[in-house]
Amino acid sequence: MTNGMTALAPTSISRWWRVVGGLSMNLALGSLYVWSVFVAPLEKQFGWKRAQTSNVFTIAVVVLALTFILGGRLQDKKGPFWVSMTGAVLVSLGFFLCAYTHSLNYLYVCFGVGNCSTSACRVAQKPGACCRGKRLSPRAGWSA
């Protein structure tokens, strides 16, 4: 007797690592929205105006929207694991480079790199969220 669900092939990786990966991606997604914490210190240290520092967030959101298309196509070809790992490396690289900012244009590029990769993480996270219950079927409630 079947209940309409297909059996999943066993994998060598623990299913709980998928939960850890999803949690990490959600933390990376929040990195875009903490921008407001950095605005006042950057304005004070570099003497930039609010309009200039607000452009950093505007550029980041536009880059995020545009790279959804690329992230989705890459995920279809390479799978969510490699897209999310590439995104994680680029997020780290983007924030590392932001720490060494010396001009507004440099900050535009570095924060854009970090945000571009965040969209790759976000696109890769969607199927994980949809399949979470299936992957953790014996303890599906724990993943929510």
JONOR-V267412 format. One record per residue. N is the residue number from 1. PHI is phi in whole degrees, 0 to 359 (* if undefined). OMEGA is omega in degrees with one decimal (999 if undefined). Layout:
N_PHI_OMEGA + N_PHI_OMEGA
This chain:
1_*_-179.5 + 2_246_178.8 + 3_255_177.6 + 4_89_179.2 + 5_263_177.3 + 6_269_179.4 + 7_285_177.9 + 8_269_176.9 + 9_289_178.8 + 10_294_177.5 + 11_243_-178.7 + 12_274_-177.9 + 13_261_178.6 + 14_296_-179.6 + 15_294_179.7 + 16_287_175.7 + 17_292_175.8 + 18_294_177.3 + 19_294_177.8 + 20_299_178.0 + 21_297_177.9 + 22_296_177.6 + 23_296_179.2 + 24_297_178.8 + 25_293_177.8 + 26_294_175.0 + 27_295_177.4 + 28_295_179.4 + 29_295_179.5 + 30_289_-178.1 + 31_296_177.3 + 32_294_-171.7 + 33_274_174.6 + 34_270_-178.0 + 35_305_-175.6 + 36_298_177.9 + 37_293_-175.0 + 38_269_-173.1 + 39_298_-176.3 + 40_298_177.8 + 41_298_178.2 + 42_293_178.3 + 43_296_-179.3 + 44_291_-175.2 + 45_287_-173.8 + 46_257_-179.9 + 47_75_179.6 + 48_282_176.6 + 49_273_-179.0 + 50_298_179.3 + 51_297_179.6 + 52_292_-179.4 + 53_288_176.8 + 54_291_176.4 + 55_297_178.2 + 56_300_179.9 + 57_293_178.9 + 58_299_178.4 + 59_298_-179.6 + 60_298_-179.8 + 61_291_177.5 + 62_295_177.9 + 63_298_177.7 + 64_302_-178.6 + 65_295_-177.3 + 66_289_-177.0 + 67_276_173.7 + 68_300_-179.1 + 69_296_179.2 + 70_298_179.9 + 71_299_179.4 + 72_294_179.2 + 73_293_176.9 + 74_296_179.6 + 75_295_178.0 + 76_297_-177.6 + 77_273_-172.7 + 78_255_-178.1 + 79_97_-175.0 + 80_292_-177.5 + 81_297_-176.1 + 82_290_177.3 + 83_294_-179.3 + 84_290_177.3 + 85_292_175.7 + 86_297_176.7 + 87_300_179.9 + 88_296_178.8 + 89_294_-178.9 + 90_290_175.4 + 91_299_180.0 + 92_298_179.4 + 93_297_-179.7 + 94_299_-179.5 + 95_288_175.8 + 96_298_179.4 + 97_292_177.5 + 98_298_-179.5 + 99_295_-178.3 + 100_253_-177.7 + 101_293_177.7 + 102_225_177.7 + 103_214_-178.7 + 104_293_178.6 + 105_296_176.6 + 106_299_179.0 + 107_294_176.9 + 108_303_-177.5 + 109_291_-176.3 + 110_293_179.3 + 111_291_175.0 + 112_295_177.3 + 113_298_179.2 + 114_297_-178.7 + 115_287_177.3 + 116_302_-179.7 + 117_287_176.4 + 118_297_178.2 + 119_293_175.2 + 120_297_176.2 + 121_296_-177.6 + 122_296_178.9 + 123_295_-179.5 + 124_289_-177.4 + 125_282_-175.5 + 126_302_179.3 + 127_294_177.2 + 128_296_178.8 + 129_292_-179.5 + 130_289_-174.6 + 131_262_-174.5 + 132_305_-179.4 + 133_297_-179.6 + 134_289_-178.2 + 135_289_-179.1 + 136_250_-169.9 + 137_310_-180.0 + 138_294_-178.8 + 139_230_-173.9 + 140_299_-179.1 + 141_296_-179.6 + 142_292_-175.3 + 143_275_-176.9 + 144_280_999
